[in-house]
Amino acid sequence: MGTRRIIVVGAGYAGLLAALRARRVLHAQVTLVSDSPRFVDRIRLHEHLARGADVATPVAQWLGGSGVEHVVGRAIAVDGSSLVLHDGSTLAFDHLLLALGSEGHPAPAGTRPVSLDSRADVARALASGGRIAVVGAGTTGIEVAAELAELEGASVTLVASVLAGELSPRARAHVARYFARQGAELRLGTRVRSAAPDHLETDRGPVPFDLCLWTAGFRAARPLAGLDVELDPMGRILVGPDLRLPGRPDVQVIGDAGVPTGMATVPRPGCKSAMPLAAHAIDVLAGASGPFRWRDAMTCLSLGRRDGVIQALRADGAFGPTLTGRPAAWVKERVARYVLWSLAAERDDRFAYRWLRGPAGRPAALEAASAGVR
Ligand SMILES: Cc1cc2nc3c(=O)[nH]c(=O)nc-3n(C[C@H](O)[C@H](O)[C@H](O)COP(=O)(O)OP(=O)(O)OC[C@H]3O[C@@H](n4cnc5c(N)ncnc54)[C@H](O)[C@@H]3O)c2cc1C
């Protein structure tokens, strides 16, 4: 194939996998551009903020020996066949992969997003009363609140409209029991009206806090200037089944930043779809035919260090069996390890990342995409 210079923007799961696979399969000149010298293992961020788990490692460590070049800089625009960085420098490409990722909805003033800095926020909160409010009870909010609820001196309140809307009633009941055992308070059916520096105003009364972590909502990263893009309601860039941007066959969007249209199953954002999207994008460049196919087989949730929920999903999207407790925590840990292992294996040419493919099926309407991370 004729692609010589490939640029990948964003060194999260999707960007790293795409860069390593492109180098291995296409033997092209590959440059990975990222706004940080570190790769953040985001699916363990809750372990970091509660216990200081080491989740930020040098990108160079993941690229070591692969031949992929790493440039640290923030990409701001695409100008023809050049990528423009924040310092005004440009990088020419034959093919561009955008793996810009996502963030939570902006945390309102007075609250904090879940990030690498959250560890310091938690330490400060524990020193000044220990009342931690977590807003949003999707999978991220639950994992964050569950991890914090196990900390000595923490008093956690989870504030949300519903608990784990994407889990079966049995799984939800298990999550509720877990929080009850930890002495955490669930304020469900609750809408946040506003946030002050020390409390939330909700339609069910105030929730005082020493720290409020905001996990409600999902927003894809802002697209680069100079590209004509259409976005879905979550801010994801719409691309074709080959993950190419309409009108720009030399640009693909992968990971949380994009969403292919015309699929039988619309991928939900999450590491579990970000990596398949990245692998498929490179397979397309290597000549693979057929649209992106993906099947959401399960939702994996850790509840602290010794508990969890694995919610199997059937091919038609219905709930399958539910695994809970220590066996679920064990499975979740293996899934998280598989993610990093497969990046290293791709780099070392030991293994090509694989995923469960769904049926080609009838194209689904985009509106079928369900909101929420994972
Ligand atoms: C606490 C927590 C737990 C989670 N657990 C799970 C889980 O169990 N399973 C699951 O499937 N998902 C989980 N997720 C979601 C998962 O982390 C994301 O879906 C995943 O990180 C998306 O991968 P990505 O490569 O698309 O983007 P990201 O990991 O967000 O990486 C994008 C990278 O691009 C960089 N970047 C962005 N814009 C630019 C630019 N203009 N120039 C240069 N660099 C740029 C960013 O700094 C970032 O490093 C969890 C998330 C959180 C917060």
The ligand as a Gaussian input file, in Angstrom:
#p B3LYP/6-31G(d) Opt

LIG

0 1
 C      -12.176000       5.718000      36.276000
 C      -12.418000       5.185000      34.886000
 C      -12.593000       3.813000      34.708000
 C      -12.827000       3.301000      33.428000
 N      -12.985000       1.950000      33.283000
 C      -13.249000       1.430000      32.053000
 C      -13.446000       0.020000      31.886000
 O      -13.387000      -0.760000      32.843000
 N      -13.709000      -0.444000      30.635000
 C      -13.794000       0.395000      29.544000
 O      -14.047000      -0.081000      28.423000
 N      -13.598000       1.735000      29.677000
 C      -13.340000       2.275000      30.898000
 N      -13.171000       3.629000      31.042000
 C      -13.238000       4.492000      29.839000
 C      -11.889000       4.468000      29.100000
 O      -10.870000       4.917000      29.943000
 C      -11.941000       5.341000      27.840000
 O      -13.051000       4.942000      27.073000
 C      -10.649000       5.164000      27.053000
 O       -9.596000       5.770000      27.763000
 C      -10.742000       5.725000      25.630000
 O       -9.519000       5.491000      25.002000
 P       -8.976000       6.482000      23.870000
 O       -7.648000       5.966000      23.442000
 O      -10.014000       6.684000      22.842000
 O       -8.811000       7.902000      24.587000
 P       -7.994000       8.387000      25.857000
 O       -7.595000       7.267000      26.730000
 O       -8.823000       9.479000      26.411000
 O       -6.657000       8.988000      25.223000
 C       -6.677000      10.109000      24.367000
 C       -5.315000      10.788000      24.455000
 O       -5.229000      11.793000      23.455000
 C       -4.632000      12.956000      24.009000
 N       -5.081000      14.103000      23.215000
 C       -6.347000      14.596000      23.135000
 N       -6.388000      15.655000      22.308000
 C       -5.116000      15.826000      21.849000
 C       -4.525000      16.759000      20.954000
 N       -5.255000      17.722000      20.379000
 N       -3.202000      16.662000      20.703000
 C       -2.449000      15.684000      21.288000
 N       -2.960000      14.771000      22.144000
 C       -4.285000      14.836000      22.422000
 C       -5.162000      12.951000      25.452000
 O       -4.367000      13.738000      26.298000
 C       -5.088000      11.468000      25.790000
 O       -3.813000      11.130000      26.257000
 C      -12.913000       4.183000      32.307000
 C      -12.711000       5.560000      32.480000
 C      -12.470000       6.071000      33.752000
 C      -12.255000       7.557000      33.900000

